[in-house]
Amino acid sequence: MTTTFTHKQQAVNSFNAVWDLLDLNVRTNEETEKMIHLAHTSFYHWTQVEGHTAKNLSIGYWQLSRVYATAGLGERSMYYAERCLSISLENEIDPFYIGYAYEALSRANALLGHNDRSIEQAEKAMEYAKEVVDEGSKEMLIKDLEEIKNKRN
């Protein structure tokens, strides 16, 4: 029996599989590589969904940046964080997603040892966090910013 997935189903399945790997405290090299491939797979399939939005792309770029940061690949993380911010600002999407674009930049800068830039980006992210209406989403963003701050110290 052959199962056919739509691009949206494949994008969602791959996205969720990335989270399973991100949630691990320790990953093997193979799991890290799989995580990277799955993030790219998810992003690609989102771009193939008819009617995909700037928000979908922002989330995909953010996940790519997070995956590369988790893998210790700061330059790649920075590239996708910049793409995330660009698409988020150009399309004026919700403050939550713009805040997370700045969070990705802060994380990438911290990884690259650019602490002043990391702090600056975290402050911008916090400004957007203040505009987030949903308390759970706001807390999640603030928690991630605190995690970056603790890694910088």
C-alpha positions as CSV (number, residue, x, y, z in Angstrom):
1,M,0.0,0.0,0.0
2,T,1.4,3.4,-1.0
3,T,0.7,6.4,1.0
4,T,0.6,9.8,-0.7
5,F,1.3,12.9,1.4
6,T,0.4,16.4,0.4
7,H,3.0,19.0,0.6
8,K,1.3,20.5,3.7
9,Q,1.2,17.1,5.4
10,Q,4.9,16.5,4.7
11,A,5.8,20.0,5.8
12,V,3.9,19.6,9.1
13,N,5.3,16.0,9.7
14,S,8.9,17.1,9.1
15,F,8.4,20.3,11.2
16,N,7.2,18.2,14.1
17,A,10.0,15.6,13.7
18,V,12.5,18.4,14.0
19,W,11.0,19.4,17.3
20,D,11.4,15.8,18.6
21,L,15.1,16.1,17.8
22,L,15.4,19.6,19.2
23,D,13.9,18.5,22.5
24,L,16.6,15.9,23.0
25,N,19.2,16.9,25.6
26,V,21.9,15.0,23.7
27,R,21.9,14.2,20.0
28,T,24.2,12.0,18.0
29,N,25.9,13.4,14.9
30,E,23.4,11.4,12.9
31,E,20.5,12.9,14.7
32,T,21.8,16.4,14.3
33,E,22.2,15.8,10.5
34,K,18.7,14.3,10.4
35,M,17.4,17.4,12.2
36,I,18.9,19.7,9.6
37,H,17.6,17.7,6.7
38,L,14.1,17.5,8.2
39,A,14.1,21.3,8.7
40,H,15.0,21.9,5.1
41,T,12.4,19.3,4.0
42,S,9.7,21.1,6.0
43,F,10.6,24.5,4.6
44,Y,10.7,23.2,1.0
45,H,7.3,21.6,1.3
46,W,5.8,24.7,2.9
47,T,7.0,26.6,-0.2
48,Q,5.0,24.2,-2.3
49,V,1.7,24.6,-0.5
50,E,-0.6,26.7,-2.5
51,G,-1.5,29.8,-0.6
52,H,1.4,29.5,1.9
53,T,1.9,32.7,3.8
54,A,4.7,35.0,4.9
55,K,4.0,33.6,8.4
56,N,4.7,30.0,7.2
57,L,8.0,31.2,5.7
58,S,8.9,33.2,8.8
59,I,8.3,30.1,11.0
60,G,10.3,27.9,8.6
61,Y,13.3,30.3,8.5
62,W,13.2,30.6,12.3
63,Q,13.2,26.8,12.6
64,L,16.2,26.5,10.2
65,S,18.0,29.2,12.2
66,R,17.3,27.3,15.5
67,V,18.4,24.0,14.1
68,Y,21.7,25.4,12.9
69,A,22.3,27.2,16.2
70,T,21.6,23.9,18.0
71,A,24.1,22.2,15.7
72,G,26.7,24.9,16.5
73,L,26.8,26.3,13.0
74,G,26.5,30.0,13.7
75,E,27.0,31.4,10.2
76,R,24.2,29.2,8.8
77,S,22.0,30.1,11.8
78,M,22.6,33.8,11.2
79,Y,21.7,33.5,7.5
80,Y,18.3,32.0,8.2
81,A,17.7,34.4,11.1
82,E,18.3,37.3,8.8
83,R,15.9,35.7,6.2
84,C,13.3,35.3,9.0
85,L,13.5,38.9,10.1
86,S,13.4,40.2,6.5
87,I,10.2,38.3,5.6
88,S,8.6,39.1,8.9
89,L,9.2,42.8,8.7
90,E,8.4,43.1,5.0
91,N,5.0,41.5,5.6
92,E,4.3,43.1,8.9
93,I,3.3,39.8,10.5
94,D,2.3,39.5,14.2
95,P,4.7,40.8,16.9
96,F,5.2,37.2,18.2
97,Y,6.9,36.2,14.9
98,I,8.9,39.4,14.6
99,G,10.0,38.9,18.2
100,Y,11.1,35.4,17.4
101,A,13.0,36.6,14.3
102,Y,15.0,38.9,16.7
103,E,15.4,36.0,19.1
104,A,17.0,33.9,16.3
105,L,19.4,36.8,15.5
106,S,20.2,37.1,19.2
107,R,20.9,33.4,19.4
108,A,23.1,33.3,16.3
109,N,25.0,36.3,17.4
110,A,25.6,34.8,20.9
111,L,26.8,31.6,19.2
112,L,29.3,33.6,17.1
113,G,30.5,35.4,20.2
114,H,29.0,38.8,19.1
115,N,27.6,39.5,22.6
116,D,26.8,43.2,22.1
117,R,24.8,42.4,18.9
118,S,23.1,39.5,20.7
119,I,22.0,41.8,23.6
120,E,20.8,44.4,21.1
121,Q,18.7,41.8,19.2
122,A,17.3,40.4,22.4
123,E,16.2,43.9,23.5
124,K,14.4,44.3,20.2
125,A,12.8,40.9,20.7
126,M,11.7,41.9,24.2
127,E,10.0,45.0,22.8
128,Y,8.0,42.8,20.4
129,A,7.3,40.4,23.2
130,K,5.5,43.2,25.1
131,E,3.1,43.5,22.2
132,V,2.2,39.8,22.2
133,V,-1.4,39.4,23.4
134,D,-1.4,35.6,24.1
135,E,0.3,35.2,27.5
136,G,1.5,31.6,26.8
137,S,3.2,32.8,23.6
138,K,4.7,35.8,25.3
139,E,6.1,33.6,28.1
140,M,7.6,31.2,25.6
141,L,9.4,34.0,23.8
142,I,10.7,35.5,27.0
143,K,11.8,32.1,28.3
144,D,13.8,31.6,25.1
145,L,15.4,35.0,25.4
146,E,16.4,34.2,29.0
147,E,18.0,31.0,27.8
148,I,20.2,32.9,25.4
149,K,21.1,35.5,28.1
150,N,22.2,32.6,30.4
151,K,24.3,31.1,27.7
152,R,26.0,34.5,27.1
153,N,26.9,34.9,30.8
